[in-house]
Amino acid sequence: MRAVVAVICGLYGLVIGSFLNVVIWRVPRKESIVSPSSHCPECDARIAVRDNIPVFSWVALRGRCRNCGSHISMRYPLIEVLTAVLWAAVGVRFYNSWALPNYLLLAAALIALSAIDLEHYILPNRIIYPVGFASVPLLAFASGLEHDWSAFGRACLGAVIAFAFFFVVHVLQPRGMGFGDVRLSALLGLNLAWLGWGELAGGLFFGFVYGAVIGLVLMALGSRGRNQRIPFGPFLAAGTMTFVLFGNQLLDWYRSLGHR
């Protein structure tokens, strides 16, 4: 059953990844994600169905628009593959849980937010707020069906704690952390704390670790100066998904260290 759910989630992930590419392109430009239909940003030609098949179409067209021949970014198939892989992994992790839809939504949102933050240095409210408003009833629904209302209460408290912590960090170091990260932290706290307090602490902590390590590597390579800003959203997303997917194993390993 786990394998079946993973395969189904992975296949749907390819389709959702194609939609996320639309979100990543249009949301920062304040365009509708519904209309018009997919089109080439260079020649404005409508993309035919046969040219809109995830991954396959990009490979078949060799990364070029059929109409004008302009280059199509490698980002498009990468986002589709990443979404498929993450959705399959979420399917493995939550194949027997009513929380599966919520964490699929979270994974998709974090991919879109990370891509936008890397390119535009923003975390749009048009993504954070709707996903947050959807996560609350989805997690409540899962808690009710799994007869564990304590998880939902913990999730709500976790959102408040994460927001408060990041808000203080933002006030103390506004140049180091934008308010978009503060808003995102509430969504992450909600989803991590539903799984447990250890997942909340570990997911947010790993976000800082990832950011520090990558930041030091980039500075060592000369790609970033000490005063240049590095988008923090992708690292928070990576830390969160690390503990959403592997939190049990990581926490068990950490606890085992105390018994040696």
DRENLOPA-485454 format. One record per residue: x, y, z of N, C-alpha, C in turn; residue number from 0; residue in one letter. Coordinates in steps of 0.1 Angstrom, whole numbers, plus 5000, padded with zeros to 4 digits. Layout:
REC   n.east   n.north   n.up   ca.east   ca.north   ca.up   c.east   c.north   c.up   resi   resn
REC        X         Y      Z         X          Y       Z        X         Y      Z    NUM      A
...
//
This chain:
REC   n.east   n.north   n.up   ca.east   ca.north   ca.up   c.east   c.north   c.up   resi   resn
REC     5008      4988   5000      5000       5000    5000     5009      5013   5000      0      M
REC     5020      5012   5008      5028       5024    5008     5034      5027   4995      1      R
REC     5039      5017   4987      5044       5019    4974     5034      5024   4964      2      A
REC     5022      5019   4965      5011       5024    4956     5008      5039   4959      3      V
REC     5007      5042   4971      5005       5057    4975     5016      5065   4970      4      V
REC     5029      5061   4972      5040       5068    4967     5040      5070   4952      5      A
REC     5037      5060   4945      5037       5061    4930     5026      5071   4926      6      V
REC     5014      5070   4931      5003       5078    4928     5007      5093   4931      7      I
REC     5012      5095   4943      5016       5109    4947     5027      5114   4938      8      C
REC     5037      5106   4934      5047       5110    4925     5042      5114   4911      9      G
REC     5033      5106   4906      5027       5110    4893     5020      5123   4893     10      L
REC     5011      5124   4904      5004       5137    4905     5014      5148   4908     11      Y
REC     5025      5145   4914      5035       5156    4917     5041      5161   4904     12      G
REC     5042      5153   4894      5047       5159    4881     5037      5169   4875     13      L
REC     5024      5166   4876      5014       5176    4871     5014      5188   4880     14      V
REC     5014      5186   4893      5014       5198    4902     5027      5206   4900     15      I
REC     5038      5200   4897      5051       5207    4895     5049      5216   4882     16      G
REC     5042      5211   4872      5040       5220    4860     5032      5232   4864     17      S
REC     5022      5230   4873      5014       5242    4878     5022      5251   4886     18      F
REC     5031      5245   4894      5040       5254    4903     5049      5263   4894     19      L
REC     5053      5258   4883      5060       5267    4874     5053      5279   4870     20      N
REC     5040      5277   4868      5031       5289    4865     5030      5298   4877     21      V
REC     5029      5293   4889      5028       5301    4901     5041      5308   4903     22      V
REC     5053      5301   4901      5066       5308    4903     5068      5319   4894     23      I
REC     5063      5318   4882      5065       5329    4872     5055      5340   4874     24      W
REC     5043      5337   4877      5032       5347    4877     5030      5355   4890     25      R
REC     5031      5348   4901      5028       5354    4914     5037      5366   4917     26      V
REC     5050      5365   4915      5059       5377    4918     5055      5389   4908     27      P
REC     5050      5386   4897      5046       5396    4887     5032      5401   4889     28      R
REC     5025      5396   4899      5011       5399    4903     5002      5396   4892     29      K
REC     5004      5385   4885      4995       5380    4874     4986      5369   4879     30      E
REC     4975      5367   4872      4966       5356    4876     4972      5343   4873     31      S
REC     4970      5333   4882      4976       5320    4879     4965      5311   4872     32      I
REC     4954      5317   4869      4943       5309    4863     4942      5312   4848     33      V
REC     4943      5325   4844      4942       5329    4830     4952      5340   4828     34      S
REC     4957      5341   4815      4954       5332    4804     4961      5319   4806     35      P
REC     4958      5310   4796      4965       5297    4797     4980      5298   4794     36      S
REC     4987      5287   4796      5002       5288    4795     5006      5293   4782     37      S
REC     5016      5302   4782      5020       5308    4769     5035      5311   4770     38      H
REC     5042      5312   4759      5056       5316    4759     5058      5330   4763     39      C
REC     5066      5333   4773      5068       5347    4777     5075      5356   4767     40      P
REC     5082      5349   4757      5089       5357    4747     5080      5361   4735     41      E
REC     5073      5351   4729      5065       5354    4717     5050      5354   4720     42      C
REC     5046      5350   4733      5032       5350    4737     5024      5340   4731     43      D
REC     5030      5330   4723      5022       5320    4717     5017      5310   4728     44      A
REC     5004      5306   4726      4998       5296    4735     5005      5283   4734     45      R
REC     5008      5277   4746      5015       5264    4746     5005      5253   4744     46      I
REC     5007      5245   4734      4997       5234    4731     4998      5223   4741     47      A
REC     4988      5215   4742      4988       5204    4752     5000      5195   4751     48      V
REC     5003      5192   4738      5014       5182    4736     5027      5188   4740     49      R
REC     5028      5201   4741      5041       5208    4746     5040      5211   4761     50      D
REC     5030      5206   4768      5029       5210    4782     5029      5197   4790     51      N
REC     5034      5186   4785      5036       5174    4793     5048      5175   4802     52      I
REC     5046      5173   4815      5058       5175    4824     5070      5167   4820     53      P
REC     5081      5174   4820      5095       5169    4817     5096      5164   4803     54      V
REC     5087      5155   4798      5088       5150    4785     5088      5160   4774     55      F
REC     5079      5170   4775      5078       5181    4765     5091      5189   4764     56      S
REC     5097      5192   4776      5109       5200    4776     5120      5192   4769     57      W
REC     5121      5179   4772      5132       5171    4766     5129      5170   4751     58      V
REC     5117      5168   4747      5114       5166    4733     5116      5179   4725     59      A
REC     5114      5190   4731      5116       5203    4724     5131      5208   4726     60      L
REC     5139      5200   4734      5153       5204    4737     5154      5218   4743     61      R
REC     5144      5220   4752      5144       5233    4759     5142      5245   4751     62      G
REC     5134      5244   4740      5131       5255    4732     5116      5257   4729     63      R
REC     5112      5269   4727      5098       5271    4723     5096      5266   4709     64      C
REC     5085      5259   4707      5082       5254    4693     5080      5265   4683     65      R
REC     5074      5276   4688      5070       5287    4679     5081      5296   4676     66      N
REC     5089      5301   4686      5099       5311    4683     5113      5306   4686     67      C
REC     5115      5294   4692      5128       5289    4694     5135      5295   4706     68      G
REC     5129      5303   4714      5135       5309    4725     5138      5298   4736     69      S
REC     5148      5301   4744      5152       5291    4754     5142      5290   4765     70      H
REC     5139      5277   4770      5131       5275    4781     5139      5270   4792     71      I
REC     5139      5277   4804      5147       5275    4815     5147      5260   4820     72      S
REC     5159      5256   4824      5160       5242    4830     5152      5241   4843     73      M
REC     5148      5253   4848      5141       5253    4860     5127      5245   4859     74      R
REC     5121      5246   4847      5108       5240    4845     5108      5225   4848     75      Y
REC     5117      5217   4841      5117       5203    4844     5122      5200   4858     76      P
REC     5131      5208   4863      5137       5205    4877     5126      5207   4887     77      L
REC     5117      5217   4886      5106       5219    4895     5097      5207   4894     78      I
REC     5094      5203   4882      5085       5191    4881     5090      5179   4887     79      E
REC     5103      5176   4885      5109       5164    4890     5110      5165   4906     80      V
REC     5114      5177   4911      5115       5179    4925     5102      5177   4932     81      L
REC     5091      5182   4926      5078       5181    4932     5074      5166   4932     82      T
REC     5076      5159   4921      5073       5145    4920     5080      5137   4931     83      A
REC     5093      5140   4933      5101       5132    4943     5096      5136   4957     84      V
REC     5094      5148   4960      5089       5152    4973     5075      5147   4976     85      L
REC     5067      5147   4966      5053       5142    4968     5054      5126   4970     86      W
REC     5062      5120   4963      5064       5105    4965     5069      5102   4979     87      A
REC     5079      5111   4984      5084       5109    4997     5074      5112   5008     88      A
REC     5065      5122   5006      5054       5125    5015     5044      5113   5015     89      V
REC     5042      5107   5003      5033       5096    5002     5038      5084   5011     90      G
REC     5052      5082   5010      5058       5071    5018     5056      5074   5033     91      V
REC     5058      5087   5037      5058       5090    5051     5044      5090   5057     92      R
REC     5034      5095   5049      5020       5096    5054     5010      5088   5047     93      F
REC     5014      5076   5042      5005       5068    5034     4993      5063   5041     94      Y
REC     4995      5062   5055      4984       5057    5063     4978      5068   5072     95      N
REC     4980      5080   5069      4976       5091    5077     4966      5101   5070     96      S
REC     4956      5106   5077      4947       5115    5071     4954      5129   5069     97      W
REC     4966      5130   5074      4973       5143    5072     4980      5144   5059     98      A
REC     4980      5133   5051      4986       5133    5038     4983      5145   5029     99      L
REC     4970      5148   5027      4967       5160    5018     4974      5173   5023    100      P
REC     4974      5175   5036      4980       5187    5041     4995      5188   5038    101      N
REC     5002      5177   5040      5017       5177    5038     5021      5177   5023    102      Y
REC     5012      5172   5015      5014       5174    5001     5013      5189   4997    103      L
REC     5003      5195   5002      5001       5209    5000     5013      5217   5005    104      L
REC     5018      5214   5017      5029       5221    5023     5041      5219   5014    105      L
REC     5044      5207   5009      5056       5205    5001     5055      5213   4988    106      A
REC     5043      5213   4982      5042       5221    4969     5044      5236   4972    107      A
REC     5038      5241   4983      5039       5255    4986     5054      5259   4989    108      A
REC     5061      5250   4996      5075       5254    5000     5084      5253   4987    109      L
REC     5081      5245   4978      5089       5245    4965     5087      5258   4958    110      I
REC     5074      5263   4957      5071       5275    4950     5077      5287   4957    111      A
REC     5076      5287   4970      5081       5298    4978     5096      5299   4977    112      L
REC     5103      5287   4978      5117       5287    4977     5122      5292   4964    113      S
REC     5116      5288   4953      5120       5292    4940     5118      5307   4938    114      A
REC     5107      5312   4943      5105       5327    4942     5115      5335   4951    115      I
REC     5117      5330   4963      5127       5337    4972     5141      5337   4966    116      D
REC     5145      5326   4960      5158       5325    4954     5160      5336   4942    117      L
REC     5149      5338   4935      5150       5347    4923     5147      5361   4927    118      E
REC     5136      5363   4935      5131       5377    4937     5133      5382   4952    119      H
REC     5138      5373   4961      5140       5377    4975     5127      5382   4981    120      Y
REC     5116      5375   4978      5104       5377    4985     5097      5364   4987    121      I
REC     5088      5364   4997      5079       5353    5001     5065      5358   5000    122      L
REC     5058      5356   4989      5045       5363    4987     5034      5358   4996    123      P
REC     5027      5368   5001      5015       5365    5009     5005      5357   5002    124      N
REC     5005      5359   4988      4995       5352    4980     4996      5337   4981    125      R
REC     5008      5332   4985      5010       5318    4987     5009      5314   5002    126      I
REC     5016      5322   5010      5016       5319    5025     5003      5319   5031    127      I
REC     4995      5329   5029      4982       5330    5036     4972      5319   5031    128      Y
REC     4970      5317   5018      4960       5307    5015     4964      5293   5020    129      P
REC     4977      5290   5019      4982       5277    5024     4980      5276   5039    130      V
REC     4983      5286   5046      4981       5286    5060     4966      5284   5064    131      G
REC     4957      5292   5057      4943       5290    5060     4938      5276   5056    132      F
REC     4944      5270   5046      4940       5256    5043     4945      5246   5052    133      A
REC     4957      5248   5058      4964       5239    5066     4956      5237   5080    134      S
REC     4951      5248   5085      4944       5247    5097     4932      5237   5097    135      V
REC     4923      5238   5088      4912       5229    5087     4917      5215   5083    136      P
REC     4927      5214   5074      4932       5201    5070     4938      5193   5082    137      L
REC     4945      5200   5091      4951       5194    5102     4941      5191   5113    138      L
REC     4931      5200   5114      4920       5197    5123     4912      5185   5119    139      A
REC     4910      5184   5106      4903       5172    5100     4911      5159   5103    140      F
REC     4924      5160   5101      4932       5148    5104     4932      5145   5118    141      A
REC     4933      5155   5127      4933       5152    5141     4920      5146   5146    142      S
REC     4909      5150   5140      4896       5145    5144     4895      5130   5140    143      G
REC     4899      5127   5127      4897       5114    5122     4907      5104   5129    144      L
REC     4919      5109   5134      4928       5101    5140     4927      5102   5156    145      E
REC     4916      5108   5160      4913       5109    5175     4925      5114   5183    146      H
REC     4931      5125   5178      4943       5130    5185     4942      5146   5184    147      D
REC     4932      5151   5192      4931       5166    5192     4942      5173   5199    148      W
REC     4950      5166   5207      4962       5172    5213     4972      5176   5202    149      S
REC     4973      5169   5191      4982       5173    5180     4978      5186   5174    150      A
REC     4964      5188   5172      4960       5201    5167     4962      5212   5176    151      F
REC     4960      5210   5189      4963       5221    5199     4978      5224   5199    152      G
REC     4986      5214   5198      5001       5216    5198     5005      5223   5185    153      R
REC     4998      5220   5174      5001       5227    5161     4998      5242   5162    154      A
REC     4987      5245   5168      4983       5259    5169     4993      5267   5178    155      C
REC     4996      5260   5189      5006       5267    5198     5020      5268   5192    156      L
REC     5023      5257   5184      5036       5258    5177     5037      5269   5167    157      G
REC     5026      5272   5160      5026       5283    5151     5028      5297   5158    158      A
REC     5022      5298   5170      5024       5310    5178     5038      5312   5183    159      V
REC     5044      5300   5188      5057       5301    5193     5067      5304   5182    160      I
REC     5066      5298   5170      5075       5300    5159     5074      5315   5154    161      A
REC     5062      5320   5153      5060       5334    5149     5067      5343   5159    162      F
REC     5064      5341   5172      5070       5350    5182     5085      5350   5182    163      A
REC     5091      5338   5180      5105       5337    5180     5111      5344   5168    164      F
REC     5106      5342   5156      5111       5348    5144     5108      5363   5144    165      F
REC     5097      5367   5151      5094       5381    5151     5105      5388   5160    166      F
REC     5109      5382   5171      5119       5388    5179     5133      5389   5172    167      V
REC     5136      5378   5164      5148       5378    5157     5148      5389   5146    168      V
REC     5136      5391   5140      5135       5401    5130     5136      5415   5136    169      H
REC     5131      5418   5147      5132       5431    5154     5147      5433   5158    170      V
REC     5154      5423   5163      5167       5425    5167     5177      5426   5155    171      L
REC     5174      5419   5144      5182       5419    5132     5174      5420   5119    172      Q
REC     5168      5431   5117      5159       5433    5105     5166      5431   5092    173      P
REC     5179      5434   5091      5186       5432    5078     5189      5417   5076    174      R
REC     5189      5409   5086      5192       5395    5085     5180      5387   5082    175      G
REC     5168      5392   5085      5156       5384    5084     5145      5393   5080    176      M
REC     5139      5390   5068      5127       5398    5064     5115      5394   5071    177      G
REC     5104      5402   5070      5092       5398    5077     5084      5387   5070    178      F
REC     5088      5385   5057      5082       5373    5050     5086      5360   5057    179      G
REC     5099      5360   5062      5103       5348    5069     5095      5346   5082    180      D
REC     5092      5357   5088      5084       5357    5101     5070      5351   5098    181      V
REC     5064      5356   5087      5051       5350    5083     5052      5336   5080    182      R
REC     5062      5332   5072      5064       5318    5069     5066      5309   5081    183      L
REC     5073      5314   5091      5076       5306    5103     5063      5301   5110    184      S
REC     5052      5309   5109      5040       5305    5116     5034      5292   5108    185      A
REC     5035      5293   5095      5030       5281    5087     5039      5269   5090    186      L
REC     5052      5271   5091      5061       5260    5094     5059      5254   5108    187      L
REC     5057      5264   5117      5055       5260    5131     5042      5251   5133    188      G
REC     5032      5255   5126      5019       5248    5126     5021      5234   5121    189      L
REC     5028      5232   5110      5029       5219    5104     5039      5210   5111    190      N
REC     5050      5216   5117      5060       5208    5124     5055      5204   5138    191      L
REC     5048      5213   5145      5043       5210    5158     5032      5200   5158    192      A
REC     5024      5199   5147      5014       5188    5146     5021      5175   5148    193      W
REC     5033      5173   5143      5040       5161    5143     5047      5159   5157    194      L
REC     5050      5170   5164      5056       5169    5177     5065      5181   5180    195      G
REC     5068      5182   5193      5077       5193    5197     5091      5191   5192    196      W
REC     5096      5179   5192      5109       5176    5186     5110      5180   5172    197      G
REC     5100      5177   5164      5100       5181    5150     5100      5196   5148    198      E
REC     5093      5203   5157      5092       5218    5157     5106      5224   5159    199      L
REC     5113      5219   5170      5126       5225    5173     5136      5221   5163    200      A
REC     5136      5208   5159      5146       5203    5149     5144      5209   5135    201      G
REC     5132      5211   5130      5130       5216    5117     5134      5231   5116    202      G
REC     5131      5239   5126      5135       5253    5126     5150      5254   5128    203      L
REC     5156      5246   5137      5170       5246    5140     5178      5242   5127    204      F
REC     5173      5232   5120      5180       5228    5108     5180      5239   5097    205      F
REC     5169      5246   5097      5168       5257    5088     5179      5267   5090    206      G
REC     5182      5270   5102      5194       5279    5106     5207      5273   5102    207      F
REC     5208      5260   5105      5220       5253    5102     5223      5252   5087    208      V
REC     5213      5249   5079      5214       5249    5064     5219      5263   5059    209      Y
REC     5212      5273   5065      5215       5287    5060     5229      5291   5064    210      G
REC     5234      5287   5076      5247       5291    5080     5258      5283   5072    211      A
REC     5256      5271   5070      5266       5263    5062     5267      5267   5048    212      V
REC     5255      5269   5041      5255       5273    5027     5261      5287   5026    213      I
REC     5257      5296   5035      5262       5310    5035     5277      5310   5037    214      G
REC     5283      5302   5046      5298       5301    5047     5304      5296   5035    215      L
REC     5298      5286   5029      5304       5280    5016     5304      5290   5005    216      V
REC     5293      5298   5004      5292       5308    4993     5302      5319   4995    217      L
REC     5304      5323   5008      5314       5333    5011     5328      5328   5008    218      M
REC     5331      5316   5012      5344       5310    5010     5347      5309   4995    219      A
REC     5337      5306   4987      5339       5306    4972     5339      5319   4965    220      L
REC     5335      5330   4973      5335       5343    4968     5322      5346   4960    221      G
REC     5312      5338   4961      5300       5340    4954     5291      5350   4962    222      S
REC     5293      5352   4974      5286       5362    4983     5295      5369   4992    223      R
REC     5293      5382   4993      5300       5390    5003     5294      5389   5017    224      G
REC     5301      5393   5027      5296       5392    5041     5283      5400   5042    225      R
REC     5282      5411   5035      5271       5420    5037     5260      5418   5026    226      N
REC     5262      5408   5017      5251       5405    5008     5241      5396   5014    227      Q
REC     5228      5398   5010      5217       5391    5016     5216      5377   5009    228      R
REC     5213      5367   5017      5210       5354    5011     5196      5350   5015    229      I
REC     5188      5347   5006      5174       5343    5009     5173      5332   5019    230      P
REC     5165      5334   5030      5164       5324    5041     5153      5314   5039    231      F
REC     5143      5318   5031      5131       5309    5029     5135      5295   5025    232      G
REC     5143      5293   5015      5147       5280    5010     5153      5271   5021    233      P
REC     5161      5277   5030      5167       5270    5041     5157      5265   5051    234      F
REC     5147      5275   5054      5137       5271    5064     5128      5260   5058    235      L
REC     5126      5261   5045      5118       5250    5038     5125      5237   5039    236      A
REC     5138      5237   5036      5146       5225    5036     5146      5219   5050    237      A
REC     5148      5227   5061      5148       5222    5074     5135      5216   5078    238      G
REC     5124      5223   5074      5111       5218    5077     5108      5204   5070    239      T
REC     5111      5203   5057      5109       5191    5050     5118      5179   5055    240      M
REC     5130      5183   5060      5138       5173    5066     5132      5166   5078    241      T
REC     5125      5174   5086      5119       5168    5098     5105      5164   5096    242      F
REC     5098      5169   5085      5085       5163    5081     5087      5149   5077    243      V
REC     5098      5146   5069      5100       5133    5063     5108      5124   5071    244      L
REC     5118      5129   5079      5127       5121    5086     5129      5124   5101    245      F
REC     5119      5132   5106      5119       5136    5120     5120      5124   5129    246      G
REC     5112      5114   5127      5112       5102    5137     5126      5096   5138    247      N
REC     5132      5094   5126      5146       5088    5126     5156      5097   5132    248      Q
REC     5156      5110   5129      5166       5119    5134     5164      5120   5149    249      L
REC     5152      5121   5154      5150       5123    5169     5153      5110   5176    250      L
REC     5150      5098   5170      5154       5086    5177     5170      5085   5178    251      D
REC     5176      5089   5167      5191       5089    5167     5196      5098   5178    252      W
REC     5190      5110   5179      5195       5120    5189     5193      5115   5203    253      Y
REC     5181      5108   5205      5179       5103    5218     5188      5092   5222    254      R
REC     5192      5084   5212      5201       5072    5214     5214      5077   5219    255      S
REC     5218      5089   5215      5231       5094    5219     5232      5095   5235    256      L
REC     5221      5098   5241      5221       5100    5255     5221      5087   5263    257      G
REC     5220      5076   5256      5220       5063    5262     5233      5055   5260    258      H
REC     5243      5062   5254      5256       5055    5251     5266      5058   5262    259      R
//
